[in-house]
């Protein structure tokens, strides 16, 4: 029986082992561990790739959201609307700056629903925090229109979205900026925790730079309360190397998505993500391949029995379902219905064509 893990973590290192060892030795031999040239180089290249003026390396993706919200002046008494279909970190960052997280529904492509956002706006709403989920951008035109009409800011949670585009524009270019995660399983992943922030807004950049390093400016003067949220130099060096071939990684993911689309589009029990060539508005980078499947739980068991790893995102818990954290648990109909069917099948650059054939054959066989 063939085995196709959901994610092949050893492949991250073994795929370019000699180069990664060389980088580790180089950084170590220079004693270059915190806030060194490798981080500056990566920030330069990250901004260039994202098409933004500025980029900041941070300790992790959660800190990135938290510090960006603080930099934007979001705090006590404010409300921030976000997609319930996201990781708890999005809501936690809102909570820990003193604001109230307000979950919104998603729509057929699993992205935040602008119609739901509009209904949730109150006099306390200060920001919309859409998640650029699974490597896809949201309907940014609709969100920007709502934000302008209601004097709101937009800050993007793009933990899964680096490289995705909407009408040719990438993450971080729509308003106040975008936060990124470099967790190992992300499209651009480090060998530990890591995060980033990209923006065209000089004030946002300056404030995030202060906040990440204890509120200390370039002259070493402490000018505000801050935190320790620096991307360490070793991870930055690894990421700076990997961003050099990131476009090739994206292209491979898009080819895998096309393969799944061609092989599974006629399985009527499935709803697939939009295909890479579905339209010219969205450019998706396929961090995940999240389907909706009839008899989802039976399918998941069947695939496991046949050596195929799958995952139900967020352990099957959209944020608004977490009543232990004060959320209502109801009121978002599409999200609630979708979470009875959603399933992620393997999507990563370690996959070979034989793996993809086996996954598709197994799914088709289950439904036949």
LUMKE-733715 format. One record per residue (C-alpha): x, y, z; residue in one letter. Coordinates in nm, 3 decimals. Example, Ala and Ser with C-alpha at 12.3 -4.5 7.8 and 13.67 -1.06 7.14 Angstrom:
((1.230, -0.450, 0.780), 'A')
((1.367, -0.106, 0.714), 'S')
***
This chain:
((0.000, 0.000, 0.000), 'X')
((0.130, 0.345, -0.093), 'X')
((0.170, 0.604, 0.185), 'X')
((0.101, 0.972, 0.119), 'X')
((0.139, 1.178, 0.440), 'X')
((-0.057, 1.498, 0.467), 'X')
((0.272, 1.686, 0.504), 'X')
((0.626, 1.554, 0.470), 'X')
((0.822, 1.751, 0.730), 'X')
((1.161, 1.574, 0.678), 'X')
((1.143, 1.670, 0.309), 'X')
((1.175, 2.037, 0.408), 'X')
((1.532, 1.974, 0.517), 'X')
((1.636, 1.680, 0.302), 'X')
((1.530, 1.844, -0.026), 'X')
((1.826, 2.086, -0.008), 'X')
((2.022, 1.948, 0.284), 'X')
((2.369, 2.054, 0.168), 'X')
((2.263, 2.414, 0.116), 'X')
((2.089, 2.436, 0.452), 'X')
((2.394, 2.297, 0.632), 'X')
((2.613, 2.549, 0.448), 'X')
((2.386, 2.835, 0.562), 'X')
((2.386, 2.711, 0.922), 'X')
((2.765, 2.691, 0.928), 'X')
((2.797, 3.036, 0.772), 'X')
((2.567, 3.203, 1.024), 'X')
((2.721, 3.018, 1.317), 'X')
((3.080, 3.086, 1.215), 'X')
((3.003, 3.459, 1.195), 'X')
((2.824, 3.457, 1.530), 'X')
((2.540, 3.634, 1.352), 'X')
((2.229, 3.543, 1.549), 'X')
((2.004, 3.846, 1.615), 'X')
((1.930, 4.151, 1.395), 'X')
((2.216, 4.090, 1.153), 'X')
((2.270, 4.141, 0.779), 'X')
((2.086, 3.821, 0.684), 'X')
((1.767, 3.962, 0.835), 'X')
((1.812, 4.294, 0.656), 'X')
((1.870, 4.111, 0.327), 'X')
((1.562, 3.896, 0.378), 'X')
((1.346, 4.197, 0.464), 'X')
((1.465, 4.367, 0.145), 'X')
((1.389, 4.062, -0.067), 'X')
((1.057, 3.998, 0.105), 'X')
((0.939, 4.352, 0.030), 'X')
((1.058, 4.316, -0.328), 'X')
((0.871, 3.988, -0.370), 'X')
((0.553, 4.123, -0.208), 'X')
((0.565, 4.443, -0.412), 'X')
((0.562, 4.660, -0.100), 'X')
((0.790, 4.939, 0.017), 'X')
((0.862, 4.782, 0.355), 'X')
((0.895, 4.445, 0.527), 'X')
((0.968, 4.348, 0.887), 'X')
((1.083, 4.010, 1.015), 'X')
((0.903, 3.903, 1.333), 'X')
((0.914, 3.612, 1.577), 'X')
((0.596, 3.443, 1.452), 'X')
((0.275, 3.502, 1.261), 'X')
((0.065, 3.559, 1.573), 'X')
((0.292, 3.835, 1.698), 'X')
((0.274, 3.988, 1.351), 'X')
((-0.104, 4.034, 1.378), 'X')
((-0.082, 4.156, 1.736), 'X')
((0.188, 4.416, 1.668), 'X')
((0.025, 4.533, 1.346), 'X')
((-0.304, 4.593, 1.527), 'X')
((-0.121, 4.792, 1.794), 'X')
((0.065, 4.990, 1.530), 'X')
((-0.269, 5.075, 1.368), 'X')
((-0.401, 5.209, 1.699), 'X')
((-0.657, 4.933, 1.760), 'X')
((-0.731, 4.884, 2.128), 'X')
((-0.979, 4.885, 2.414), 'X')
((-1.338, 4.951, 2.315), 'X')
((-1.280, 4.879, 1.945), 'X')
((-1.436, 4.599, 1.742), 'X')
((-1.253, 4.415, 1.464), 'X')
((-1.440, 4.199, 1.213), 'X')
((-1.258, 3.885, 1.100), 'X')
((-1.345, 3.556, 0.929), 'X')
((-1.457, 3.278, 1.162), 'X')
((-1.286, 3.037, 0.921), 'X')
((-0.936, 3.116, 1.047), 'X')
((-0.691, 3.003, 1.313), 'X')
((-0.758, 3.113, 1.670), 'X')
((-0.446, 3.332, 1.655), 'X')
((-0.634, 3.588, 1.445), 'X')
((-0.899, 3.638, 1.712), 'X')
((-0.649, 3.606, 1.996), 'X')
((-0.442, 3.894, 1.859), 'X')
((-0.752, 4.113, 1.848), 'X')
((-0.841, 4.009, 2.204), 'X')
((-0.495, 4.075, 2.346), 'X')
((-0.478, 4.432, 2.216), 'X')
((-0.796, 4.493, 2.415), 'X')
((-1.040, 4.497, 2.123), 'X')
((-1.340, 4.268, 2.061), 'X')
((-1.314, 4.007, 1.784), 'X')
((-1.635, 3.988, 1.574), 'X')
((-1.652, 3.672, 1.358), 'X')
((-1.800, 3.687, 1.006), 'X')
((-1.930, 3.418, 0.774), 'X')
((-1.747, 3.280, 0.471), 'X')
((-1.873, 3.200, 0.124), 'X')
((-1.834, 2.930, -0.140), 'X')
((-1.461, 2.987, -0.194), 'X')
((-1.416, 2.971, 0.187), 'X')
((-1.311, 3.338, 0.206), 'X')
((-1.474, 3.605, 0.424), 'X')
((-1.816, 3.708, 0.295), 'X')
((-1.838, 4.088, 0.242), 'X')
((-2.217, 4.075, 0.287), 'X')
((-2.166, 3.925, 0.633), 'X')
((-1.905, 4.189, 0.717), 'X')
((-2.143, 4.469, 0.625), 'X')
((-2.413, 4.335, 0.859), 'X')
((-2.172, 4.323, 1.155), 'X')
((-2.055, 4.685, 1.149), 'X')
((-2.141, 4.895, 1.454), 'X')
((-2.032, 5.234, 1.582), 'X')
((-1.745, 5.058, 1.762), 'X')
((-1.607, 4.884, 1.451), 'X')
((-1.260, 5.012, 1.365), 'X')
((-1.111, 4.751, 1.134), 'X')
((-1.170, 4.456, 0.901), 'X')
((-0.913, 4.177, 0.936), 'X')
((-0.969, 3.938, 0.643), 'X')
((-0.773, 3.613, 0.629), 'X')
((-0.611, 3.548, 0.290), 'X')
((-0.687, 3.180, 0.341), 'X')
((-0.541, 2.868, 0.180), 'X')
((-0.326, 3.080, -0.051), 'X')
((-0.614, 3.286, -0.194), 'X')
((-0.697, 3.655, -0.161), 'X')
((-1.042, 3.770, -0.055), 'X')
((-1.273, 3.987, -0.266), 'X')
((-1.072, 4.296, -0.183), 'X')
((-1.273, 4.539, -0.396), 'X')
((-1.586, 4.464, -0.194), 'X')
((-1.401, 4.489, 0.138), 'X')
((-1.231, 4.816, 0.043), 'X')
((-1.566, 4.962, -0.060), 'X')
((-1.718, 4.870, 0.277), 'X')
((-1.416, 5.007, 0.463), 'X')
((-1.426, 5.341, 0.282), 'X')
((-1.799, 5.380, 0.334), 'X')
((-1.761, 5.321, 0.708), 'X')
((-1.422, 5.486, 0.776), 'X')
((-1.257, 5.155, 0.864), 'X')
((-0.905, 5.026, 0.809), 'X')
((-0.815, 4.692, 0.651), 'X')
((-0.532, 4.483, 0.791), 'X')
((-0.474, 4.146, 0.623), 'X')
((-0.402, 3.820, 0.800), 'X')
((-0.198, 3.668, 0.516), 'X')
((-0.033, 3.390, 0.714), 'X')
((-0.118, 3.155, 0.425), 'X')
((-0.121, 3.410, 0.146), 'X')
((0.231, 3.517, 0.042), 'X')
((0.235, 3.535, -0.336), 'X')
((-0.142, 3.535, -0.384), 'X')
((-0.290, 3.821, -0.585), 'X')
((-0.621, 3.995, -0.646), 'X')
((-0.643, 4.183, -0.976), 'X')
((-0.265, 4.178, -0.996), 'X')
((-0.210, 4.324, -0.649), 'X')
((-0.044, 4.119, -0.378), 'X')
((-0.089, 4.096, -0.003), 'X')
((0.002, 4.405, 0.195), 'X')
((-0.078, 4.648, -0.086), 'X')
((-0.449, 4.705, -0.019), 'X')
((-0.444, 4.926, 0.293), 'X')
((-0.248, 4.910, 0.620), 'X')
((-0.048, 4.598, 0.535), 'X')
((-0.041, 4.221, 0.576), 'X')
((0.095, 3.978, 0.832), 'X')
((0.271, 3.655, 0.731), 'X')
((0.362, 3.326, 0.899), 'X')
((0.681, 3.137, 0.820), 'X')
((0.578, 2.829, 1.020), 'X')
((0.753, 2.526, 0.866), 'X')
((0.442, 2.395, 0.687), 'X')
((0.371, 2.729, 0.518), 'X')
((0.453, 2.778, 0.150), 'X')
((0.760, 2.978, 0.253), 'X')
((0.854, 2.804, 0.576), 'X')
((1.147, 2.832, 0.814), 'X')
((1.281, 2.560, 1.047), 'X')
((1.095, 2.699, 1.346), 'X')
((0.858, 2.982, 1.423), 'X')
((0.882, 3.297, 1.216), 'X')
((0.662, 3.579, 1.095), 'X')
((0.661, 3.899, 0.897), 'X')
((0.477, 4.217, 0.811), 'X')
((0.467, 4.388, 0.470), 'X')
((0.324, 4.732, 0.400), 'X')
((0.340, 5.049, 0.194), 'X')
((0.253, 5.257, 0.501), 'X')
((0.566, 5.421, 0.649), 'X')
((0.401, 5.492, 0.986), 'X')
((0.287, 5.130, 1.021), 'X')
((0.638, 5.011, 0.933), 'X')
((0.803, 5.244, 1.182), 'X')
((0.572, 5.142, 1.465), 'X')
((0.605, 4.767, 1.401), 'X')
((0.984, 4.807, 1.391), 'X')
((0.971, 4.976, 1.732), 'X')
((0.729, 4.725, 1.880), 'X')
((0.933, 4.420, 1.775), 'X')
((1.247, 4.535, 1.962), 'X')
((1.132, 4.662, 2.302), 'X')
((1.030, 5.005, 2.166), 'X')
((1.391, 5.090, 2.080), 'X')
((1.468, 5.316, 1.784), 'X')
((1.771, 5.311, 1.550), 'X')
((1.972, 5.520, 1.797), 'X')
((1.906, 5.268, 2.075), 'X')
((1.667, 5.500, 2.257), 'X')
((1.352, 5.347, 2.408), 'X')
((1.067, 5.563, 2.283), 'X')
((0.763, 5.344, 2.361), 'X')
((0.672, 5.021, 2.534), 'X')
((0.757, 4.728, 2.311), 'X')
((0.817, 4.354, 2.296), 'X')
((1.078, 4.098, 2.197), 'X')
((0.948, 3.973, 1.863), 'X')
((1.252, 3.961, 1.638), 'X')
((1.297, 3.706, 1.361), 'X')
((1.622, 3.534, 1.451), 'X')
((1.902, 3.565, 1.199), 'X')
((1.941, 3.194, 1.127), 'X')
((1.577, 3.162, 1.024), 'X')
((1.611, 3.482, 0.821), 'X')
((1.911, 3.339, 0.635), 'X')
((1.717, 3.020, 0.554), 'X')
((1.416, 3.221, 0.438), 'X')
((1.631, 3.453, 0.230), 'X')
((1.770, 3.150, 0.048), 'X')
((1.426, 2.993, 0.001), 'X')
((1.259, 3.308, -0.130), 'X')
((1.500, 3.286, -0.423), 'X')
((1.313, 2.983, -0.558), 'X')
((0.973, 3.060, -0.410), 'X')
((0.813, 3.130, -0.748), 'X')
((0.904, 2.779, -0.860), 'X')
((0.741, 2.639, -0.545), 'X')
((0.423, 2.832, -0.621), 'X')
((0.418, 2.705, -0.978), 'X')
((0.447, 2.345, -0.858), 'X')
((0.157, 2.395, -0.617), 'X')
((-0.054, 2.537, -0.897), 'X')
((0.027, 2.235, -1.112), 'X')
((-0.081, 2.004, -0.829), 'X')
((-0.407, 2.201, -0.798), 'X')
((-0.462, 2.163, -1.174), 'X')
((-0.403, 1.790, -1.144), 'X')
((-0.661, 1.759, -0.867), 'X')
((-0.904, 1.974, -1.065), 'X')
((-0.872, 1.759, -1.377), 'X')
((-0.903, 1.429, -1.192), 'X')
((-1.171, 1.515, -0.935), 'X')
((-1.396, 1.772, -1.106), 'X')
((-1.643, 1.503, -1.214), 'X')
((-1.684, 1.356, -0.864), 'X')
((-2.023, 1.509, -0.792), 'X')
((-1.992, 1.455, -0.416), 'X')
((-1.706, 1.708, -0.398), 'X')
((-1.681, 2.087, -0.410), 'X')
((-1.327, 2.176, -0.517), 'X')
((-1.143, 2.506, -0.464), 'X')
((-1.136, 2.741, -0.763), 'X')
((-0.899, 2.608, -1.029), 'X')
((-0.575, 2.797, -1.111), 'X')
((-0.721, 2.906, -1.445), 'X')
((-1.074, 2.973, -1.315), 'X')
((-1.050, 3.346, -1.389), 'X')
((-0.802, 3.633, -1.428), 'X')
((-0.901, 3.812, -1.108), 'X')
((-0.744, 3.574, -0.856), 'X')
((-0.395, 3.424, -0.853), 'X')
((-0.394, 3.148, -0.592), 'X')
((-0.080, 2.990, -0.445), 'X')
((-0.253, 2.688, -0.282), 'X')
((-0.113, 2.681, 0.068), 'X')
((-0.384, 2.420, 0.125), 'X')
((-0.624, 2.228, -0.096), 'X')
((-0.948, 2.241, 0.098), 'X')
((-1.245, 2.057, -0.049), 'X')
((-1.601, 2.003, 0.067), 'X')
((-1.698, 1.637, 0.063), 'X')
((-2.019, 1.447, 0.115), 'X')
((-1.977, 1.176, 0.383), 'X')
((-1.661, 1.362, 0.487), 'X')
((-1.590, 1.163, 0.800), 'X')
((-1.626, 0.829, 0.621), 'X')
((-1.399, 0.952, 0.342), 'X')
((-1.135, 1.067, 0.592), 'X')
((-1.133, 0.724, 0.760), 'X')
((-1.117, 0.546, 0.425), 'X')
((-0.821, 0.753, 0.309), 'X')
((-0.638, 0.695, 0.638), 'X')
((-0.691, 0.321, 0.601), 'X')
((-0.532, 0.349, 0.259), 'X')
((-0.226, 0.543, 0.381), 'X')
((-0.337, 0.893, 0.283), 'X')
((-0.315, 1.174, 0.535), 'X')
((-0.584, 1.441, 0.549), 'X')
((-0.669, 1.725, 0.785), 'X')
((-0.981, 1.910, 0.893), 'X')
((-0.862, 2.268, 0.932), 'X')
((-0.856, 2.414, 1.285), 'X')
((-0.948, 2.068, 1.419), 'X')
((-1.299, 2.129, 1.286), 'X')
((-1.351, 2.440, 1.502), 'X')
((-1.426, 2.772, 1.334), 'X')
((-1.358, 3.049, 1.583), 'X')
((-1.723, 3.141, 1.644), 'X')
((-1.789, 2.785, 1.763), 'X')
((-1.557, 2.832, 2.063), 'X')
((-1.817, 2.908, 2.328), 'X')
((-1.553, 2.861, 2.599), 'X')
((-1.399, 3.185, 2.472), 'X')
((-1.726, 3.374, 2.480), 'X')
((-1.842, 3.327, 2.120), 'X')
((-2.204, 3.240, 2.045), 'X')
((-2.144, 2.919, 1.850), 'X')
((-2.415, 3.004, 1.597), 'X')
((-2.524, 3.262, 1.344), 'X')
((-2.285, 3.196, 1.056), 'X')
((-2.478, 2.949, 0.839), 'X')
((-2.235, 2.886, 0.555), 'X')
((-1.940, 2.837, 0.788), 'X')
((-2.139, 2.598, 1.006), 'X')
((-2.258, 2.391, 0.709), 'X')
((-1.916, 2.394, 0.546), 'X')
((-1.740, 2.264, 0.856), 'X')
((-1.946, 1.946, 0.832), 'X')
((-1.788, 1.883, 0.492), 'X')
((-1.446, 2.053, 0.474), 'X')
((-1.136, 1.840, 0.435), 'X')
((-0.781, 1.920, 0.326), 'X')
((-0.604, 1.665, 0.108), 'X')
((-0.224, 1.657, 0.058), 'X')
((-0.083, 1.974, -0.101), 'X')
((0.293, 2.027, -0.083), 'X')
((0.593, 2.021, -0.312), 'X')
((0.717, 1.680, -0.196), 'X')
((0.427, 1.515, -0.382), 'X')
((0.507, 1.316, -0.695), 'X')
((0.264, 1.242, -0.978), 'X')
((0.227, 0.886, -0.850), 'X')
((0.117, 1.023, -0.512), 'X')
((-0.143, 1.245, -0.676), 'X')
((-0.271, 0.959, -0.889), 'X')
((-0.308, 0.745, -0.579), 'X')
((-0.495, 1.016, -0.386), 'X')
((-0.736, 1.080, -0.673), 'X')
((-0.789, 0.712, -0.746), 'X')
((-0.864, 0.646, -0.380), 'X')
((-1.119, 0.929, -0.355), 'X')
((-1.291, 0.821, -0.676), 'X')
((-1.297, 0.459, -0.562), 'X')
((-1.457, 0.559, -0.230), 'X')
((-1.747, 0.732, -0.401), 'X')
((-1.792, 0.463, -0.666), 'X')
***
